[in-house]
Amino acid sequence: MKLLRYGPAGQEKPGLMHTDGTVRDLSGVVTDIDGTTVTPEGLAKIAAADAGSLPVVENPGRIGPCVGHIGKCLCIGLNYSDHAAETGAEPPTEPIVFHKALTAICGPYDNVEKPRGSEALDWEVELAIIIGSRAKYVSEADAMNYVAGFAVFNDVSERNYQIHRLGTWTKGKSHDTFGPLGPWLVTKDEVAEVHNLPMWLDVNGEKRQRGNTNTLIFNVPKIISYVSNFMTLEPGDVIPTGTPPGVAMGMKPPQYLNVGDTMALGIEGLGEQKQTVVAA
């Protein structure tokens, strides 16, 4: 299933992308696409509904983040060997984990703000894991049983704030709109080869990132197992898993984003996003 949320920010309604290309209203089935409905029981309830008889949403309008009321957004850094190389960093020996503020999460087509004083605004197309079951001390062998599905994520970053403003990476990762998520949560049963998904990102129509999840340093089961040893994962938590090469920081010289620039990005089978950069 491809699950989505549509409507004004803070007022999104649950929806289903039907196989006929229409958006169907799920309001009569569930209250939202969030931690209460991405559980195995919640997804089974949605799957049991007759999609063809659900109301057609003629004009969905804005598409919101595909998961609402997120508890945690835990990002994995430097998780592609070729991306680590372009930044001049040694590949990590264990996953790098950092928080992205929940106020950064936005819809896949919402504008992205350039913070005041920003001089190094960057992009990162990423595969996001959506957790479906409470996970604590999970083994790699069992880890996929805790996954609800996957989504496209743009881990927008301000590199000066991230690298030069001391502390952790969080300051450079958490400005409002720095986390476009969606357009859909694609349930894991529809993603046959999660470790072989082509991914891409263009800026102003020019090629920037081209990659594939087959070059992940730490794969999806490893990430879930690893993180669950440090904290409990809850249904609806989001884990972006890192980005392939082609970020602005790795260019010589770097070509960071400016107001008016557009980003278009996607992952095969998981949908596409597009954002325009605006001044904060």
Secondary structure, 3 states (H helix, E strand, C coil): CEEEEECCCCCCEEEEECCCCCEEECCCCCCCCECCCCCHHHHHHHHHCCHHHCCEECCCCCECCCCECCCCEEEEECCEHHHHHHHCCCCCCCCEEEECCHHHEECCCCCEEECCCCCCEECCEEEEEEECCCECCCCCCCHHHHEEEEEEEECCEEHHHHHHCCCCCHHHHCCCCCEEECCCEEEHHHCCCCCCCEEEEEECCEEEEEEEHHHECCCHHHHHHHHHCCCCECCCCEEECCCCCCCHHHCCCCCCCCCCCEEEEEECCCEEEEEEEEEC
